[in-house]
């Protein structure tokens, strides 16, 4: 399992053998599939990897603000220039820029959640200091509370995505998703094959409860939304075939579920050779079976792999499980949130507690985003879950965990803190406070 995966290069004693192997792999990736059944075998073949649990990788997105003028969104060139000044990150994270200028750290997979958290905190300190030196602040909230949606990343993928969202009638939600939302992604091992169904089901069942715990985004684009997680509200307004949960509360094989999901999802982009939006609703299976020959051909292995990168379910299988439903939350909170989620999945006793606690609210995604811990059923589940995790926290996370338990018991999340700060300072003032306060 990895967040920053490196491609494995075949090795051989002879250079000719290596060249032949690479050439064969390239030809295979460009060979057109015969039908959807071939695609299914390809997608299902490596979507989950058999093995032990424990490894954790983290990805954290932060909105970037100009401290002198928080309404002005820093441009691509300015962001690139600042990133070029960032010294080597001690935890090994990679730095990338999201379509709206949010800055993401993607950490390497490490032995367990505490090590992944420690490494990410170290990288966050270095990154934040470099940006602050340049007059920019990094804000960990699930949604941009101040500025309207605007793309600054010039990549062709994102231009084509805008076209797709316009054609599909989800332009506003698509623009907000790309440029105004930020999350913490927790990547965990798929685990032993005989436990995949239960593990994937629990990862989904935890979604509503953890959304309520991590809710940090009551505002979006200068307006109160009435939701505790405006980020999740945005995602819920995109098409469910691409962004909805793969699983509900069923017991189906998660590999088959993912294959069906991917084949039924509409094709967003086709490389021809640049990314080009598909403006009609074409399930990938229809392209593979020749019912809709996009680009005058059937899809290749490269097309199938790229299609998977345009699917955004809250839990996405990538060999490991990429858990995507958490709001980005401030540094004083996210280590405990991450440890809670990883522990509830990886510790067998805590997992049993979580499965029982979340069963009544396992599919209440919208209610969690709207009401958060104000919902009594979600509050009850959250108290049981964070308490179970806190009992297993190492000493270095004791303070953060105690803080999270206290907040959850009182029915509070980072959304409440930000609301109070906005009432005191206004939206811009509250945003700048987050951008400049120490951990």
C-alpha positions as CSV (number, residue, x, y, z in Angstrom):
1,X,0.0,0.0,0.0
2,X,1.3,3.4,-0.9
3,X,0.3,7.0,-1.4
4,X,3.4,7.9,-3.4
5,X,3.7,4.8,-5.4
6,X,6.8,4.1,-7.5
7,X,6.4,2.0,-10.7
8,X,8.4,-1.2,-10.5
9,X,10.8,-1.5,-13.4
10,X,11.5,-5.1,-14.5
11,X,15.0,-6.2,-13.9
12,X,17.1,-8.7,-16.0
13,X,20.6,-9.6,-16.6
14,X,20.3,-8.5,-20.2
15,X,19.4,-5.0,-21.4
16,X,17.6,-6.4,-24.4
17,X,15.4,-8.4,-22.1
18,X,14.5,-5.3,-20.1
19,X,13.8,-3.4,-23.3
20,X,11.6,-6.2,-24.6
21,X,9.7,-6.4,-21.3
22,X,9.0,-2.7,-21.2
23,X,8.0,-2.7,-24.9
24,X,5.6,-5.6,-24.3
25,X,4.0,-3.8,-21.3
26,X,3.5,-0.6,-23.4
27,X,1.9,-2.6,-26.2
28,X,-0.4,-4.3,-23.7
29,X,-1.5,-1.0,-22.3
30,X,-2.4,0.3,-25.7
31,X,-4.2,-2.9,-26.9
32,X,-7.9,-2.4,-27.1
33,X,-10.1,-4.5,-24.9
34,X,-12.4,-7.0,-26.6
35,X,-15.4,-6.3,-24.3
36,X,-16.4,-5.3,-20.8
37,X,-15.6,-8.7,-19.4
38,X,-12.0,-8.2,-20.2
39,X,-12.1,-4.8,-18.5
40,X,-13.7,-6.4,-15.5
41,X,-10.9,-8.8,-15.1
42,X,-8.4,-6.0,-15.4
43,X,-10.1,-3.7,-12.9
44,X,-10.8,-6.4,-10.3
45,X,-7.3,-8.0,-10.6
46,X,-5.4,-5.6,-8.3
47,X,-8.0,-3.4,-6.7
48,X,-7.4,-5.0,-3.3
49,X,-4.2,-6.7,-2.2
50,X,-4.0,-9.6,0.2
51,X,-1.8,-8.9,3.3
52,X,-1.7,-7.8,6.9
53,X,-3.0,-4.5,8.1
54,X,-1.2,-1.6,9.9
55,X,0.4,0.5,7.2
56,X,-1.0,4.0,7.0
57,X,-0.5,6.8,4.4
58,X,-1.9,10.3,4.8
59,X,-2.8,13.1,2.3
60,X,-3.8,16.5,3.7
61,X,-5.1,19.4,1.6
62,X,-5.0,23.0,2.8
63,X,-6.6,26.1,1.2
64,X,-4.0,28.7,0.4
65,X,-4.8,32.4,1.2
66,X,-2.9,35.6,0.6
67,X,-2.5,37.0,4.2
68,X,-2.6,40.6,2.9
69,X,-5.7,40.1,0.8
70,X,-7.6,36.9,1.7
71,X,-10.1,37.4,-1.1
72,X,-7.4,37.2,-3.7
73,X,-6.6,33.6,-4.7
74,X,-2.9,33.1,-5.2
75,X,-2.1,32.2,-8.9
76,X,-0.4,29.2,-10.3
77,X,3.0,31.0,-10.9
78,X,3.1,32.3,-7.4
79,X,2.3,29.0,-5.8
80,X,4.9,27.3,-8.0
81,X,7.5,29.8,-7.0
82,X,6.8,29.3,-3.3
83,X,6.9,25.5,-3.5
84,X,10.3,25.8,-5.2
85,X,11.6,27.4,-2.0
86,X,10.3,24.7,0.3
87,X,13.3,22.7,1.8
88,X,13.3,18.9,1.8
89,X,10.4,17.7,3.9
90,X,11.6,15.4,6.8
91,X,8.6,13.1,6.5
92,X,9.0,12.5,2.8
93,X,5.7,14.0,1.6
94,X,5.2,15.1,-2.0
95,X,3.7,18.6,-2.6
96,X,1.0,19.1,-5.2
97,X,-1.5,21.8,-6.0
98,X,-5.2,21.2,-6.4
99,X,-7.3,22.9,-9.2
100,X,-8.2,25.8,-6.9
101,X,-4.8,26.3,-5.5
102,X,-5.2,24.2,-2.4
103,X,-1.8,22.7,-1.4
104,X,-1.6,19.0,-0.7
105,X,0.9,16.9,1.1
106,X,1.0,13.2,0.2
107,X,2.9,11.2,2.7
108,X,4.6,7.9,2.1
109,X,3.1,4.7,3.7
110,X,4.5,4.2,7.1
111,X,4.4,1.3,9.7
112,X,1.4,2.6,11.6
113,X,-0.8,5.6,12.2
114,X,1.3,7.3,14.9
115,X,4.4,7.3,12.6
116,X,2.4,8.6,9.7
117,X,0.9,11.3,11.9
118,X,4.4,12.3,13.3
119,X,5.9,12.5,9.8
120,X,3.0,14.6,8.4
121,X,3.1,17.0,11.3
122,X,6.8,17.6,10.7
123,X,6.2,18.2,7.0
124,X,3.3,20.5,7.8
125,X,5.5,22.6,10.0
126,X,8.1,23.0,7.2
127,X,5.6,23.7,4.5
128,X,3.6,26.2,6.6
129,X,6.7,28.1,7.6
130,X,7.8,28.5,3.9
131,X,4.4,29.7,2.8
132,X,4.1,32.1,5.7
133,X,7.5,33.6,4.8
134,X,6.0,34.3,1.4
135,X,2.9,36.0,2.8
136,X,0.6,33.0,2.3
137,X,-1.4,31.0,4.8
138,X,-2.5,27.4,4.7
139,X,-6.0,26.8,6.2
140,X,-7.2,23.3,7.1
141,X,-11.0,23.5,6.6
142,X,-13.2,21.2,4.6
143,X,-14.4,24.1,2.4
144,X,-13.2,27.5,1.4
145,X,-15.3,29.7,3.6
146,X,-14.6,33.0,1.9
147,X,-13.9,33.0,-1.9
148,X,-16.0,32.0,-4.9
149,X,-14.9,28.9,-6.9
150,X,-12.0,29.6,-9.3
151,X,-9.6,27.3,-11.0
152,X,-5.9,28.3,-11.0
153,X,-4.3,25.0,-12.0
154,X,-3.9,25.2,-15.8
155,X,-3.8,21.4,-16.3
156,X,-5.7,20.0,-19.3
157,X,-7.4,17.4,-17.1
158,X,-9.1,20.1,-15.1
159,X,-10.2,22.1,-18.1
160,X,-11.8,19.0,-19.5
161,X,-13.5,18.2,-16.2
162,X,-15.1,21.7,-16.2
163,X,-16.6,20.9,-19.6
164,X,-17.9,17.6,-18.4
165,X,-19.6,19.1,-15.3
166,X,-21.2,21.8,-17.5
167,X,-22.6,19.1,-19.8
168,X,-23.8,17.0,-17.0
169,X,-25.7,19.8,-15.3
170,X,-23.5,19.8,-12.2
171,X,-21.3,22.8,-13.1
172,X,-21.6,24.6,-9.8
173,X,-21.0,21.5,-7.7
174,X,-18.2,20.4,-9.9
175,X,-16.5,23.8,-9.7
176,X,-16.8,23.8,-5.9
177,X,-15.6,20.2,-5.6
178,X,-12.5,21.0,-7.7
179,X,-11.6,24.4,-6.3
180,X,-13.3,24.9,-2.9
181,X,-13.0,21.7,-1.0
182,X,-10.2,20.1,1.0
183,X,-10.0,16.8,2.8
184,X,-7.8,14.5,4.8
185,X,-7.3,11.1,3.1
186,X,-6.4,8.1,5.2
187,X,-5.0,5.2,3.2
188,X,-5.0,1.8,4.9
189,X,-4.2,-1.7,3.9
190,X,-6.9,-3.9,2.3
191,X,-6.0,-6.6,4.8
192,X,-6.3,-10.4,4.5
193,X,-8.4,-11.6,1.6
194,X,-10.9,-13.5,3.8
195,X,-11.7,-10.3,5.7
196,X,-12.2,-7.9,2.7
197,X,-16.0,-7.9,2.8
198,X,-16.2,-7.1,6.5
199,X,-13.3,-4.5,6.3
200,X,-14.7,-2.7,3.3
201,X,-18.2,-2.7,4.8
202,X,-16.8,-1.2,8.0
203,X,-14.9,1.5,6.2
204,X,-18.2,2.6,4.6
205,X,-20.2,2.2,7.8
206,X,-17.8,4.5,9.6
207,X,-18.3,7.2,7.0
208,X,-21.3,9.1,8.4
209,X,-20.0,9.0,12.0
210,X,-16.5,10.2,11.0
211,X,-18.0,12.9,8.8
212,X,-19.8,14.2,11.9
213,X,-16.7,14.0,14.0
214,X,-14.5,15.8,11.4
215,X,-17.0,18.3,10.2
216,X,-15.2,21.6,9.8
217,X,-16.9,23.4,6.9
218,X,-20.1,25.3,7.8
219,X,-19.4,28.0,5.3
220,X,-18.7,28.0,1.5
221,X,-17.8,30.9,-0.7
222,X,-18.8,33.6,1.9
223,X,-22.1,32.1,2.9
224,X,-23.4,29.9,5.7
225,X,-24.7,26.6,4.2
226,X,-26.7,25.3,7.2
227,X,-24.6,22.1,7.0
228,X,-21.7,21.2,9.3
229,X,-19.8,19.8,6.4
230,X,-20.3,21.9,3.2
231,X,-17.6,19.8,1.6
232,X,-19.7,16.7,1.9
233,X,-22.7,18.6,0.8
234,X,-20.9,19.6,-2.4
235,X,-19.9,15.9,-3.1
236,X,-23.5,14.8,-2.6
237,X,-24.6,17.0,-5.4
238,X,-22.4,15.3,-8.0
239,X,-23.6,12.2,-9.8
240,X,-23.8,9.2,-7.5
241,X,-22.5,6.9,-10.2
242,X,-19.2,8.6,-9.9
243,X,-19.1,10.0,-6.3
244,X,-21.6,7.9,-4.3
245,X,-20.6,5.1,-1.9
246,X,-19.7,1.8,-3.6
247,X,-21.4,-0.1,-0.8
248,X,-24.4,0.3,1.3
249,X,-25.0,-2.2,4.1
250,X,-24.8,-5.3,2.0
251,X,-22.5,-8.3,2.1
252,X,-21.4,-8.5,-1.5
253,X,-17.8,-9.2,-2.5
254,X,-16.1,-5.7,-2.6
255,X,-14.1,-6.6,-5.7
256,X,-17.3,-7.3,-7.7
257,X,-18.9,-4.2,-6.2
258,X,-16.0,-2.1,-7.4
259,X,-16.0,-3.7,-10.9
260,X,-19.7,-3.0,-11.3
261,X,-19.3,0.5,-10.0
262,X,-16.4,1.3,-12.4
263,X,-18.1,-0.3,-15.4
264,X,-21.4,1.5,-14.8
265,X,-19.8,4.9,-14.2
266,X,-19.9,7.3,-17.1
267,X,-16.7,8.1,-19.0
268,X,-15.6,11.6,-18.0
269,X,-12.5,12.1,-20.2
270,X,-10.8,10.4,-23.1
271,X,-7.2,11.1,-24.2
272,X,-7.1,12.1,-27.9
273,X,-4.2,12.7,-27.1
274,X,-5.1,15.5,-24.7
275,X,-7.9,15.0,-22.1
276,X,-11.2,15.6,-23.9
277,X,-14.5,15.7,-22.0
278,X,-17.2,13.2,-22.9
279,X,-20.4,15.2,-22.9
280,X,-22.8,12.4,-23.3
281,X,-23.6,9.8,-20.6
282,X,-21.6,6.8,-21.7
283,X,-21.0,4.0,-19.1
284,X,-17.5,2.6,-19.4
285,X,-19.1,-0.8,-20.2
286,X,-20.8,0.6,-23.3
287,X,-17.5,1.9,-24.6
288,X,-15.8,-1.4,-23.9
289,X,-18.6,-3.4,-25.6
290,X,-18.5,-1.2,-28.7
291,X,-21.9,0.4,-28.1
292,X,-20.3,3.8,-27.9
293,X,-16.9,3.8,-29.7
294,X,-15.4,7.0,-28.1
295,X,-12.5,8.4,-30.2
296,X,-13.4,5.9,-32.9
297,X,-12.1,2.9,-30.9
298,X,-12.6,0.7,-27.8
299,X,-10.8,1.4,-24.6
300,X,-7.3,0.3,-23.7
301,X,-5.7,-0.7,-20.4
302,X,-4.5,2.9,-20.1
303,X,-8.0,4.2,-20.7
304,X,-9.4,1.9,-18.0
305,X,-6.7,2.9,-15.5
306,X,-7.4,6.6,-16.2
307,X,-11.1,6.1,-15.9
308,X,-10.5,4.9,-12.3
309,X,-8.8,8.1,-11.4
310,X,-12.0,10.0,-12.4
311,X,-14.1,8.1,-9.9
312,X,-14.4,9.6,-6.5
313,X,-16.3,7.4,-4.1
314,X,-15.9,8.0,-0.3
315,X,-13.9,4.7,-0.1
316,X,-11.8,4.0,-3.2
317,X,-10.0,0.6,-3.7
318,X,-6.5,1.2,-5.1
319,X,-4.9,-2.1,-3.9
320,X,-5.3,-0.4,-0.5
321,X,-8.3,1.5,0.8
322,X,-8.3,5.2,0.1
323,X,-10.7,6.8,2.6
324,X,-11.8,10.1,1.3
325,X,-14.7,11.3,3.4
326,X,-13.0,13.4,6.1
327,X,-13.0,17.2,6.1
328,X,-9.6,18.8,6.4
329,X,-9.4,19.9,10.1
330,X,-6.9,22.0,12.0
331,X,-3.6,20.6,13.3
332,X,-4.8,20.4,16.8
333,X,-7.6,18.0,15.8
334,X,-6.6,16.0,12.7
335,X,-4.0,13.7,14.4
336,X,-6.7,12.4,16.8
337,X,-9.2,12.0,13.9
338,X,-6.7,10.1,11.8
339,X,-5.7,7.8,14.7
340,X,-9.4,7.2,15.5
341,X,-10.2,6.1,12.0
342,X,-7.1,3.9,11.5
343,X,-7.6,2.3,14.9
344,X,-11.3,1.5,14.4
345,X,-10.3,-0.3,11.2
346,X,-7.1,-2.0,12.2
347,X,-7.6,-3.0,15.9
348,X,-9.9,-6.0,16.0
349,X,-11.5,-5.1,19.3
350,X,-12.0,-1.5,18.4
351,X,-13.4,-2.6,15.0
352,X,-16.0,-4.7,16.7
353,X,-17.0,-1.7,18.8
354,X,-17.2,0.5,15.7
355,X,-19.2,-2.0,13.7
356,X,-21.9,-2.2,16.5
357,X,-21.9,1.5,17.2
358,X,-22.2,2.6,13.6
359,X,-24.8,0.1,12.5
360,X,-27.8,2.3,13.1
361,X,-26.3,5.2,11.1
362,X,-24.2,3.4,8.6
363,X,-25.9,4.9,5.5
364,X,-26.8,8.4,6.9
365,X,-24.3,10.3,4.8
366,X,-26.4,13.4,4.2
367,X,-27.7,13.6,7.7
368,X,-24.2,13.4,9.1
369,X,-23.0,16.3,6.8
370,X,-26.0,18.4,7.6
371,X,-26.5,17.9,11.3
372,X,-23.1,16.5,12.4
373,X,-22.9,15.6,16.1
374,X,-26.2,17.4,16.7
375,X,-27.9,14.3,15.6
376,X,-28.4,12.1,18.7
377,X,-27.8,8.8,16.9
378,X,-24.6,10.0,15.3
379,X,-23.5,11.5,18.5
380,X,-23.9,8.2,20.4
381,X,-22.0,6.4,17.7
382,X,-19.2,9.0,17.7
383,X,-18.8,8.9,21.5
384,X,-18.4,5.1,21.5
385,X,-15.9,5.2,18.5
386,X,-13.6,7.9,19.7
387,X,-13.6,6.5,23.3
388,X,-12.5,3.1,21.9
389,X,-9.7,4.7,19.9
390,X,-8.6,6.9,22.9
391,X,-8.1,3.8,25.0
392,X,-5.5,2.6,22.5
393,X,-3.7,5.9,21.9
394,X,0.0,6.1,22.5
395,X,1.4,8.7,24.9
396,X,2.4,11.1,22.1
397,X,-1.2,11.4,21.0
398,X,-2.8,11.5,24.4
399,X,-3.4,15.2,24.4
400,X,-4.9,15.3,21.0
401,X,-7.1,12.3,21.7
402,X,-8.3,13.7,25.0
403,X,-9.2,17.0,23.3
404,X,-11.2,15.1,20.6
405,X,-13.0,12.9,23.2
406,X,-14.0,16.0,25.1
407,X,-15.3,17.8,22.0
408,X,-17.3,14.8,20.8
409,X,-18.8,14.2,24.2
410,X,-20.0,17.8,24.2
411,X,-21.3,17.4,20.6
412,X,-18.9,19.8,19.1
413,X,-16.6,19.7,16.0
414,X,-14.3,22.1,14.3
415,X,-17.3,23.5,12.5
416,X,-18.6,24.9,15.8
417,X,-15.2,26.5,16.6
418,X,-15.1,28.2,13.2
419,X,-18.7,29.4,13.5
420,X,-17.7,31.1,16.9
421,X,-14.6,32.6,15.3
422,X,-16.7,34.0,12.4
423,X,-19.2,35.6,14.9
424,X,-16.3,37.3,16.6
425,X,-14.0,38.3,13.7
426,X,-16.1,37.9,10.5
427,X,-15.3,35.4,7.8
428,X,-12.1,36.9,6.6
429,X,-10.8,37.5,10.1
430,X,-11.6,34.0,11.2
431,X,-9.9,32.6,8.1
432,X,-6.7,34.6,8.7
433,X,-6.7,33.5,12.4
434,X,-6.6,29.9,11.2
435,X,-3.9,30.7,8.7
436,X,-1.6,32.3,11.2
437,X,-2.2,30.6,14.5
438,X,0.4,28.1,15.8
439,X,-0.5,24.5,16.4
